[in-house]
Amino acid sequence: MNELAVEAIGLEKSYGAVRVLSGLDLQVPRGSVFALLGPNGAGKTTTVRILATLTRADAGQARVAGLDVVRERGRVRRRISLTGQYAAVDELQTGEENLRMMARLSGVAKPRARARELLERFDLTEAGRRRAGTYSGGMRRRLDLAAGLVAEPSVIFLDEPTTGLDPRSRQQMWEVITDLTGSGVTVFLTTQYLEEADRLAGRIALVDGGRVVAEGTASELKRRIADQRLDLVLADAATYDELDRLLGGRVVHRDPAGLTVGVETDGSAAHVRTLLDEIDPRRDAVRTFSVHSATLDDVFLALTGHQAARPVPETTDV
């Protein structure tokens, strides 16, 4: 049986009258990439803060790296790394100085050698002698992740690590995260971005309203909604509104700007014809149609009622 790197049972957390977590359960196998996916306000960051010992749950239990996050808080902290969307680096120090400082604080025997090793690993060698304040957003994020790895943690929490990054920097971060799993590290990733979860995670938990509403591999989650979907581009806005209302819960994809709705299909010609006859009997509502494999976007919308977030890239990453 594979040892669990993270286990949470019945986590509850409220801030005043606002209930953030409502009995959240999680199991994350050691050496995997696990994504906690959900809309803003779903409880992702609160979950990470509890698991990283920064916040105490009101109820429930959690273990990280086999250790209780309350009773063995200090030992948990020595086994984990937490990297968020805001880089926790000293802008007045160079990249190498930041890493050497972290290595000394962590008791690493050869801090200079460890710093240089990490700079090379994260493609920051040339920038290592520059002040971190001159780094682009993507470079700062990689430096922050490198700092978190100085003490070789067994579990890394990445709380929305690519929020605000441009596509090139996001791709670089994805490559770094993928490489981490080869060393046996467990990566616990929170994100709003469906492509990120689909690309990186072996398993995904979809959280909404402070609880897990679905969990599995990306393929398993997609099959829960539809193996494939039929996208219909409609004639005009009035037709879109009418069909969206009439189809209701059968809609697994919505794009009001593109006047497009998607419904489940098995992809066969016979089923597509049946759907078209049902939805557009007068042959004047549907302008064009196409068949696609279901996406995590479909799962997200069907199970949470929300459209997923779209990346908003920074404009200063050069």
HELIX and SHEET records of a PDB file:
HELIX    1   1 LYS A   44  LEU A   51  1                                   8    
HELIX    2   2 ARG A   73  ARG A   79  1                                   7    
HELIX    3   3 GLY A   95  LEU A  105  1                                  11    
HELIX    4   4 PRO A  111  ARG A  121  1                                  11    
HELIX    5   5 ALA A  132  THR A  134  5                                   3    
HELIX    6   6 GLY A  137  GLY A  148  1                                  12    
HELIX    7   7 PRO A  167  THR A  181  1                                  15    
HELIX    8   8 LEU A  194  LEU A  200  1                                   7    
HELIX    9   9 ALA A  218  ILE A  225  1                                   8    
HELIX   10  10 ALA A  237  LEU A  247  1                                  11    
HELIX   11  11 GLY A  248  ARG A  250  5                                   3    
HELIX   12  12 ALA A  269  ILE A  279  1                                  11    
HELIX   13  13 LEU A  296  THR A  304  1                                   9    
SHEET    1   A 4 VAL A  18  PRO A  29  0                                        
SHEET    2   A 4 LEU A   4  TYR A  15 -1                                        
SHEET    3   A 4 ALA A  59  VAL A  64 -1                                        
SHEET    4   A 4 LEU A  67  ASP A  68 -1                                        
SHEET    1   B 6 ILE A  80  THR A  83  0                                        
SHEET    2   B 6 VAL A 155  ASP A 159  1                                        
SHEET    3   B 6 THR A 186  THR A 191  1                                        
SHEET    4   B 6 VAL A  33  LEU A  37  1                                        
SHEET    5   B 6 ARG A 203  ASP A 208  1                                        
SHEET    6   B 6 ARG A 211  GLY A 216 -1                                        
SHEET    1   C 4 VAL A 251  ASP A 255  0                                        
SHEET    2   C 4 THR A 260  THR A 265 -1                                        
SHEET    3   C 4 GLN A 228  LEU A 234 -1                                        
SHEET    4   C 4 VAL A 286  SER A 293 -1                                        
END                                                                             
